[in-house]
């Protein structure tokens, strides 16, 4: 199923104080929970129309896990305009194969319009600004319609993610952030995908354990950090969505 980010009307949402308290309670209650228990807690405590899944389309494990208990859940795809063809193919397969509603989240400007304002290949000169314009700001605007969002962040991915909680209050975006796969390993992710025949980006089997925009992502050598291929040669390690 496909959708535009502007199609759905905004539901009535709880206050930040109410959601913050719920996040704090959930963090304690679910400290040792598995992914299914985390999703069940969300299904019990939120109107499902106020919940979204963020998915980079590297794989569809997270949308699959969530949709087992929250069918028809919104899956937000940040269409930066710079994705690999394989990523768009994965996005289309997720929309076809899973019981979810894929929502394409677009930046305010097209790549051509951004080039006209900032110059071509902003990603090579100021990747932080490029990510802000094409990822962080569009997602933040989209999340304003929700009370909680699921992410696929895993602790083993990078040192910056080592302490990722299962449930947290997202101060910047003003909603509850759910990381049900935080404790999973890469092997667990692949095992789940194989067992449940979940769509997986073809690049995952070609040396890309972490997939971002094509100009800023390279294959990872054996033994390297899974995110070593992101912004290779730069000090940048995160796009800003989770920092």
URZINOR-V993438 format. One record per pair of residues at least 24 apart in sequence whose ideal C-beta (glycine too) atoms are under 10 Angstrom apart, sorted by the first residue. I is the first residue (numbers start at 1). GAP is how many residues later the second one is. If there is no record, write none. Layout:
i/gap
I/GAP
I/GAP
This chain:
i/gap
1/71
1/73
1/74
1/93
1/94
1/95
1/97
1/98
1/99
1/100
1/101
1/102
2/75
2/89
2/90
2/93
2/94
2/99
2/100
2/101
2/102
3/71
3/72
3/92
3/97
3/98
3/99
3/100
3/101
4/99
4/100
4/101
4/102
5/69
5/71
5/72
5/74
5/98
5/99
5/100
5/101
5/133
5/136
5/137
5/140
6/97
6/100
6/136
7/94
7/96
8/41
8/66
8/93
8/95
8/137
9/40
9/136
10/39
10/40
10/134
10/135
10/136
11/36
11/38
11/39
11/134
11/135
11/136
12/35
12/38
12/135
13/34
13/37
13/131
13/132
13/133
13/134
13/161
13/162
14/32
14/33
14/36
14/133
14/161
14/162
15/159
16/131
16/153
16/155
16/158
16/159
18/129
19/27
19/31
19/128
19/129
19/150
19/151
19/155
19/156
19/157
20/149
20/150
20/151
20/154
20/155
20/156
21/148
22/24
22/125
22/126
22/145
22/147
22/154
23/125
23/142
23/144
23/145
23/146
23/147
23/152
23/153
23/154
23/155
24/143
24/144
24/145
24/152
25/142
26/122
26/139
26/140
26/141
26/142
26/143
26/150
26/152
27/138
27/139
27/140
27/141
27/142
27/149
28/139
29/137
29/138
30/135
30/136
30/137
30/148
30/150
31/134
31/135
31/136
32/134
32/151
33/133
33/134
33/147
33/150
34/132
34/146
34/147
34/149
34/150
35/26
35/27
35/30
35/31
35/33
35/131
35/143
35/144
35/145
35/146
35/147
35/148
35/149
35/153
35/157
36/29
36/30
36/32
36/33
36/144
37/129
37/143
38/27
38/28
38/31
38/112
38/128
38/129
38/140
38/141
38/142
38/143
38/144
39/26
39/27
39/28
39/29
39/30
39/31
39/34
39/111
39/139
39/141
40/28
40/29
40/30
40/140
41/28
41/125
41/126
41/137
41/139
42/24
42/27
42/28
42/31
42/105
42/106
42/108
42/125
42/134
42/136
42/138
43/25
43/26
43/27
43/30
44/25
45/102
45/103
45/131
46/24
46/100
46/101
46/102
46/130
46/132
47/99
47/100
47/101
48/24
48/25
48/26
48/100
49/24
49/25
49/96
49/97
49/98
50/24
50/95
50/96
50/97
50/98
50/99
50/125
50/126
51/95
51/96
51/97
51/98
51/99
51/124
51/125
51/127
52/24
52/49
52/51
52/53
52/87
52/90
52/91
52/93
52/94
52/95
52/96
52/97
52/98
52/123
53/24
53/47
53/48
53/49
53/50
53/95
53/96
53/97
53/98
53/99
53/125
53/127
54/24
54/51
54/85
54/88
54/89
54/95
54/96
54/97
54/98
54/99
54/123
54/187
54/188
55/35
55/36
55/39
55/45
55/47
55/95
55/96
55/97
56/27
56/31
56/34
56/35
56/79
56/95
56/96
56/145
56/154
56/155
56/156
56/157
56/183
56/185
57/26
57/27
57/29
57/30
57/31
57/32
57/33
57/34
57/35
57/36
57/37
57/45
57/142
57/143
57/144
57/146
57/154
58/28
58/29
58/32
58/94
58/131
58/142
58/143
58/145
58/146
58/150
58/151
58/152
58/153
58/154
59/31
59/35
59/93
59/130
59/131
59/133
59/134
59/139
59/140
59/141
59/142
59/145
59/150
59/152
60/30
60/31
60/33
60/34
60/35
60/37
60/38
60/40
60/92
60/133
60/136
60/138
60/139
60/140
60/141
61/91
61/120
61/123
61/127
61/128
61/129
61/130
61/131
61/132
61/135
61/137
61/138
61/139
62/88
62/89
62/90
62/91
62/92
62/116
62/117
62/118
62/119
62/122
62/127
62/130
62/136
63/31
63/32
63/34
63/35
63/36
63/37
63/39
63/87
63/89
63/135
63/136
64/30
64/33
64/34
64/35
64/36
64/128
64/129
64/132
64/133
64/134
64/135
65/85
65/87
65/115
65/116
65/119
65/127
65/131
65/133
66/32
66/34
66/84
66/112
66/114
67/27
67/31
67/32
67/33
67/34
68/30
68/31
68/128
70/29
70/30
70/80
71/27
71/28
71/29
71/30
72/26
72/27
72/28
72/29
73/25
73/26
73/27
73/28
73/77
74/26
74/27
74/28
74/29
74/68
74/71
74/72
74/75
74/76
75/25
75/26
75/27
75/28
75/29
75/75
76/25
76/26
76/27
76/28
76/29
76/62
76/63
76/66
76/67
76/70
76/73
76/74
77/25
77/26
77/27
77/28
77/29
78/26
78/27
78/28
78/29
78/53
78/56
78/57
78/58
78/60
78/61
78/64
78/134
78/135
78/161
78/163
79/24
79/25
79/26
79/27
79/28
79/55
79/59
80/25
80/26
80/27
80/31
80/43
80/50
80/51
80/53
80/54
80/55
80/58
80/132
80/133
80/134
80/136
80/159
81/25
81/26
81/28
81/29
81/30
81/31
81/33
81/53
81/132
82/29
82/41
82/48
82/52
82/130
82/131
82/132
82/133
82/134
82/135
83/118
83/128
83/129
83/130
83/131
83/134
84/117
84/118
84/119
84/124
84/127
84/128
84/129
84/130
84/133
85/117
85/118
85/129
86/114
86/115
86/116
86/117
86/118
86/120
86/122
86/125
86/128
87/114
87/115
87/116
87/121
87/124
87/125
87/126
87/127
87/130
88/113
89/110
89/112
89/113
89/114
90/109
90/110
90/111
90/112
90/113
90/114
90/121
91/108
91/110
92/107
93/105
93/106
93/107
93/108
94/104
94/105
94/107
95/104
96/103
97/100
97/101
97/102
98/100
98/101
103/39
103/42
104/38
105/29
105/30
105/33
105/34
105/36
105/37
105/38
106/28
106/32
106/36
107/25
107/26
107/27
107/28
107/29
107/30
107/31
107/32
107/34
108/25
108/26
108/29
108/30
108/33
109/24
109/25
121/94
122/93
123/89
123/90
123/91
123/92
123/93
123/108
124/91
124/92
124/110
127/86
127/88
127/89
127/103
127/104
127/107
127/109
127/112
127/113
128/103
128/106
128/108
128/110
128/111
128/112
130/83
130/85
130/86
130/109
131/81
131/82
131/85
131/100
131/105
131/107
131/108
131/109
131/110
132/107
132/108
134/79
134/105
135/77
135/78
135/104
135/105
135/106
136/36
136/37
136/103
136/104
136/105
136/107
137/103
139/34
139/100
139/101
139/102
140/32
140/33
140/34
140/100
140/101
141/32
142/31
143/27
143/29
143/30
143/31
143/32
143/34
144/29
144/30
144/31
145/30
146/27
146/28
146/29
146/30
147/27
147/28
147/29
148/27
148/28
148/29
148/30
149/24
149/26
149/27
149/28
149/29
149/30
150/26
150/27
150/28
150/29
150/30
150/31
151/26
151/27
151/28
151/29
151/30
151/31
151/90
151/91
152/27
152/28
152/29
152/30
152/32
152/37
153/24
153/25
153/26
153/27
153/28
153/29
153/88
153/89
154/25
154/27
154/28
154/29
154/30
154/31
154/32
154/34
154/35
154/72
155/24
155/26
155/27
155/28
155/29
155/30
156/26
156/27
156/28
156/29
156/30
156/31
156/32
156/33
156/69
156/70
157/25
157/27
157/28
157/29
157/52
157/53
157/68
157/69
157/70
157/73
157/85
158/52
158/67
158/68
158/69
158/70
158/72
158/79
158/80
158/84
159/66
159/68
159/78
160/67
160/77
160/78
160/82
160/83
161/66
161/76
161/77
161/81
161/82
164/78
170/72
172/68
172/69
172/71
173/68
177/65
179/63
186/24
186/40
212/27
213/26
